[in-house]
């Protein structure tokens, strides 16, 4: 059975990228300070308690899980989150993996995922699959950082991953011997490329497994989450300029790369809505 390499929180971008290049996935221990871990959980607790699952479609509802809490709009739900959105170690990885194929990247989704007891294993998939295969020449299209807000164990649904699967032909299916789980204590983080096979694990012991998935995609893609509507201007004005850009309050200017300009507002930059009124 393969294993996921674990690095310390002091690891450099080069060290992280060395493992990601080889395995497509790496874990970082002690990624969050105890204070930030406590703040995120405390701020998100009320939203988890009042969660009601939305219906998208029968097939996708099954994929998301019937015993799993999923929350978007984390910027508006947690005052502690924006600093994590622009965390330098995270953005160092995104700069390295995503900028070769775009002028800038954006937040694809920030999603709290809490797996409860009796949840079955999620179907294995790649996050690049959110977009048509015609875009896959630029893979990875997205990079995910899964932060453990509680302990991730083999019994409560730790993410199942196939290390090295970013190098597989697209026709290859994962076998049991290809898989392992991202077992890690609360405060750790697992970073994995969007072309790595993975899925949420089954929760067989009833202990809630809470993770915060923060994914970033190439800036010319439509993100999974509509972060502009989820982060109204009055809140976005309080954030750093980099956080505003990642949330979508920015133009995508690919002209220096020989491509076009996207995400305009009135033939201008949508950041204009954040100007002082």
C-alpha positions in Angstrom: 0.0 0.0 0.0 1.4 3.5 -0.9 1.9 6.2 1.7 1.5 9.9 1.6 4.7 11.8 2.5 4.4 14.1 5.5 6.4 17.3 5.8 6.7 19.7 8.7 5.0 23.1 8.7 8.5 24.7 8.2 9.0 23.1 4.8 9.8 25.3 1.9 7.9 25.6 -1.3 10.7 23.7 -3.1 10.4 20.8 -0.6 6.6 20.7 -1.0 6.9 20.8 -4.8 9.4 18.0 -4.9 6.9 15.7 -3.3 3.9 17.0 -5.3 5.8 16.5 -8.5 6.5 12.9 -7.6 3.3 11.9 -5.8 0.7 14.6 -6.5 -0.1 14.8 -2.8 1.7 15.8 0.4 0.6 16.4 4.0 1.9 19.2 6.2 1.8 18.7 10.0 1.0 21.6 12.4 -0.1 23.7 9.5 -2.6 25.8 11.6 -1.8 27.4 14.9 -3.9 26.2 17.8 -5.5 29.6 17.9 -6.5 29.7 14.3 -7.8 26.1 14.5 -10.0 27.0 17.5 -11.3 30.2 15.8 -12.3 28.5 12.6 -14.1 25.7 14.4 -15.9 28.1 16.7 -17.0 30.4 13.9 -18.2 27.6 11.7 -20.0 25.5 14.5 -23.3 27.5 14.3 -23.5 27.0 10.5 -22.9 23.3 10.8 -25.5 23.0 13.5 -28.2 24.7 11.3 -27.2 23.0 8.0 -29.9 21.8 5.7 -28.8 19.9 2.5 -29.7 21.6 -0.7 -30.9 19.5 -3.7 -28.9 19.8 -6.9 -29.7 16.6 -8.7 -30.1 13.0 -7.6 -26.7 11.9 -9.0 -24.8 14.8 -7.6 -26.5 14.7 -4.2 -25.3 11.1 -4.0 -21.8 12.1 -4.9 -21.8 14.8 -2.2 -23.1 12.4 0.4 -26.3 12.2 2.4 -24.5 12.1 5.8 -22.1 14.9 5.0 -22.4 18.6 5.8 -21.1 20.9 3.0 -20.8 24.7 3.4 -19.7 27.3 0.9 -19.4 31.1 1.5 -16.7 30.6 4.2 -15.4 34.1 3.8 -18.8 35.4 5.0 -19.0 32.8 7.8 -15.6 33.0 9.4 -13.6 36.2 10.2 -10.5 34.0 10.6 -10.7 32.6 7.1 -9.5 35.5 4.8 -5.9 35.2 6.3 -5.9 31.5 5.4 -7.1 32.3 1.8 -3.9 34.3 1.2 -1.6 32.1 3.4 1.9 32.5 1.8 2.8 28.8 1.9 -0.5 28.0 0.0 0.0 30.7 -2.5 3.6 29.7 -3.1 2.4 26.3 -4.3 -0.4 27.9 -6.4 2.1 30.2 -8.0 4.3 27.2 -9.0 1.6 24.9 -10.2 -1.0 27.2 -11.7 0.7 30.4 -13.0 2.5 28.5 -15.9 -0.9 28.2 -17.5 -2.7 31.4 -16.6 -2.2 35.1 -15.9 -3.6 34.6 -12.4 -5.6 32.0 -10.5 -8.8 32.3 -8.5 -10.5 30.6 -5.6 -12.4 27.7 -7.1 -14.2 26.9 -3.8 -13.8 27.1 -0.1 -15.9 24.3 1.3 -16.4 23.0 4.8 -16.9 19.2 4.6 -18.0 17.4 7.7 -18.5 13.6 7.3 -20.8 12.0 9.8 -21.3 8.5 10.9 -22.6 5.9 8.4 -21.5 8.0 5.4 -20.3 5.7 2.6 -17.1 6.3 0.7 -17.3 8.9 -2.0 -16.7 7.8 -5.6 -13.1 8.2 -6.6 -12.6 11.2 -8.9 -10.3 14.0 -10.0 -11.1 17.6 -9.3 -10.0 18.6 -12.8 -13.2 16.7 -13.8 -15.3 19.8 -13.0 -14.3 21.2 -16.4 -14.5 19.7 -19.9 -11.6 17.4 -21.1 -10.8 20.0 -23.7 -9.1 22.1 -21.0 -7.1 19.2 -19.5 -4.0 20.0 -21.6 -3.4 22.7 -18.9 -3.7 20.2 -16.0 -3.7 20.6 -13.1 -6.6 22.9 -13.6 -7.1 23.2 -9.9 -5.1 22.5 -6.7 -6.8 21.6 -3.4 -5.7 22.2 0.1 -7.6 20.0 2.6 -7.2 21.3 6.1 -8.1 19.0 9.0 -10.2 20.9 11.5 -10.6 17.7 13.5 -8.5 14.5 13.4 -8.7 12.6 10.2 -8.6 8.9 10.9 -9.0 5.8 8.8 -12.3 5.1 10.6 -14.0 8.5 10.3 -13.5 9.3 6.6 -10.0 10.5 6.0 -9.6 11.4 2.4 -8.7 8.4 0.2 -5.9 9.2 -2.3 -4.0 7.4 -5.1 -0.5 8.9 -4.9 1.2 9.2 -8.3 -2.1 9.0 -10.1 -1.5 12.4 -11.8 1.0 10.5 -14.0 -1.5 7.8 -15.0 -3.2 7.5 -18.4 -6.7 8.8 -18.2 -8.1 5.3 -18.9 -6.5 3.7 -15.8 -8.8 2.9 -12.9 -7.5 2.8 -9.3 -7.3 -0.6 -7.6 -7.3 -1.2 -3.9 -3.5 -1.5 -3.8 -3.1 2.0 -5.3 -5.0 3.7 -2.5 -4.2 5.1 1.0 -5.8 7.6 3.3 -4.7 11.1 4.4 -4.7 10.3 8.1 -3.6 13.4 10.0 -4.2 15.2 13.2 -6.3 18.4 13.5 -4.4 21.4 12.2 -2.6 19.5 9.5 -3.1 20.0 5.7 -3.1 17.8 2.7 -2.2 19.4 -0.6 -3.1 17.6 -3.8 -3.2 18.3 -7.5 -6.5 18.4 -9.4 -5.4 15.4 -11.5 -4.9 13.1 -8.5 -7.5 10.4 -7.9 -9.2 10.8 -4.5 -12.5 10.7 -2.6 -13.9 11.2 0.8 -13.6 8.1 3.0 -16.3 6.1 4.7 -17.2 7.0 8.2 -17.6 3.8 10.2 -17.0 5.0 13.7 -19.5 7.9 14.0 -16.9 10.5 14.9 -17.5 13.6 12.8 -14.6 14.4 10.4 -14.4 18.1 9.7 -12.2 19.4 6.9 -11.9 22.8 5.2 -11.2 22.3 1.5 -9.7 25.4 -0.2 -9.1 25.0 -3.9 -7.6 27.4 -6.5 -8.2 27.1 -10.3 -6.7 28.7 -13.4 -8.1 32.2 -13.8 -9.7 31.6 -17.2 -12.0 28.9 -15.8 -15.4 29.3 -14.2 -14.9 28.5 -10.5 -16.9 25.8 -8.8 -18.2 28.3 -6.2 -19.6 31.8 -7.0 -17.5 33.7 -4.5 -18.5 37.1 -5.6 -22.2 36.6 -4.7 -21.2 34.8 -1.6 -19.0 37.7 -0.5 -20.9 41.0 -1.0 -19.1 44.2 -1.7 -19.5 45.6 1.8 -17.6 42.5 3.2 -15.1 42.4 0.3 -14.1 46.0 1.0 -12.7 44.9 4.3 -10.4 42.3 2.8 -6.9 42.6 1.4 -6.5 43.3 -2.3 -5.1 39.9 -2.9 -8.1 38.3 -1.2 -10.4 40.4 -3.3 -8.7 39.2 -6.5 -8.9 35.5 -5.5 -12.6 35.9 -4.8 -13.2 37.2 -8.3 -13.3 41.0 -7.8 -10.8 41.4 -10.5 -10.4 41.4 -14.3 -8.5 38.5 -15.9 -6.1 40.0 -18.4 -4.5 37.4 -20.6 -3.4 39.9 -23.2 0.3 39.5 -22.3 0.0 35.8 -23.1 -1.8 36.4 -26.4 -5.3 35.6 -25.1 -8.2 37.8 -24.1 -9.7 39.7 -21.2 -12.3 38.0 -19.0 -14.6 38.8 -16.1 -15.2 42.4 -17.2 -17.8 44.7 -15.7 -19.0 47.6 -18.0 -15.8 47.1 -20.1 -13.8 47.6 -17.0 -12.6 45.9 -13.8 -15.2 44.5 -11.4 -13.0 45.8 -8.6 -14.7 49.2 -9.3 -17.7 48.1 -7.3 -15.4 48.2 -4.2 -14.5 51.8 -4.7 -15.7 54.0 -1.7 -19.3 54.9 -2.2 
